[in-house]
């Protein structure tokens, strides 16, 4: 058990309640919640010890990122951890991450970030946020057109910023998936139809069993994404984001199928998590984006598939 | 949810077994065509199994006192992974090594342990599992084949079916009714070791749709067994069989059934120099899922290594693993037939069709998909 996880979870239970998440989504100030994160020291989890951080390996930060997903935290906490690890002079305020490739890009938490860390070519750029709302109700994502950029502040990380963002997204998905699976099983045991809890219906049990499988797969894939050094290798980032993104849409679908109409309502907490699963699936490369990169890498290797995956994570 | 399934790594000492087992596996499989290697599970080669035993690759989880290696589930994972990935023939030792010997170790008498386990570790004994009957498939507790007490031991009457390797088998560990009737369900069941050479035993192979005959019907007509044929405790057969199935469901074999086909297809793609986006996406999807399933299987192995019986976790990995194994031939068939301009060599085509035809069995053997999902649902606190 990770020694940082328990205090982190306790803090999230205090500050990231469903009411607090909704308030920020409706435009309330982020200051109190952000201050709690800033004062906790967790934002420097990935900063090397010689720069005053905790110097944690990715494998120990992964459970913290999952916890952010489990609580639908409406701030770019994981993104800021990554930005602080990459920049010697990182800003104090929340930072979101983006890769500029000529087209406008939708960035999760773009509306509540003060800065955007942008990768373009082989450089990193830090810009004040100027994102447009996407027009999607309650979404904190923003749309950015990333040209022109100021002077670079650092070289791009090896393997690219998108790989780092992808392993964060995979962990957030795994955390929200875990929460949704637990919520769904609880609901199925409580909701009575045809004179018995719907969780006794074999048809629903089978769907929820598959949901649990996908949830565990997303978690283990996310752990694989964080098993190596910072920043992750292509195979690690691709495996994590591909499997987690694929699971995200399926898990959201089953969660809603079991909850029925109440799960579609704003009032029920389900939507806080399922909306995020879809947003995170699309952010920083969907499953097909990463599958293509991983497939190209696999096809350069003449060996067996089992050897390929074994050696990639050795 | 199911937090015990968490990333674990193979200990270096067990990983160190890999070069030696790979050399042996390649020696047995390298000359074989892919469609023969794809039959790894049903490949029956007693000489190869004895070579594995002599080299110390059987009985890896069993105590040295009984001829085992005392190394544990991680070592077994490495060895099994290499055998299946190479497509080596494993049928002559598979069941005995995987579940019969651990069952005998857990529940057998000292005499039974000393008699059977050392010979299993040497690769000399072929075991089969007598569970299914014509009227008992997924509903295993409904078995009717009886073992009745006699003055000197037991008398068995009835029939088992779908018994893998019965025609090559030396012994069967059978789940039999020793008291009551099939109405009594889990009560009154016991496990007995049956010498398949005993008078009154008739084995009739069953041909399958792929042209093989790896399973059989087994008939028992007043088969007399000694008193020490009983393994474990009378009436405890259900509990014992449940623990045995955890061994059957949790190994890497539950994700690698189609891996010879996957590698043959990738060799084809490389030969054709295919690099369009759809192909790369498919290869990447399989690779990411294989990496994840392998990590999940190692996570399950880690629970075995802690001495647990991870029944729910094993069911979860097996269900997800067999879905992957079954999806491979469907997607690969679609891919190859979507490229009529490419010549598919006969060996790849035979391999594809063999895996396509036997793939339904992946989610039948060792517990059907629906039974496993029921176990997972119970583990989630449903019902």
Interface residues (C-beta under 8 A of the other chain):
Chain A: X59 X178 X181 X182 X185 X188 X189 X199 X200 X202 X205 X206 X208 X209 X210 X212 X213 X214 X215 X216 X217 X219 X220 X221 X223 X224 X227 X235 X238 X239 X242 X243 X246 X287 X288 X290 X291 X292 X293 X294 X295 X296 X298 X299 X302 X304 X305 X306 X307 X308 X309 X310 X312 X313
Chain B: X1 X2 X5 X6 X7 X81 X85 X256 X259 X262 X263 X266 X269 X270 X275 X277 X279 X280 X281 X282 X283 X284 X285 X286 X287 X288 X289 X290 X291 X292 X293 X294 X295 X296 X299 X316 X319 X320 X370 X372 X373 X374 X376 X377 X379 X380 X381 X382 X383
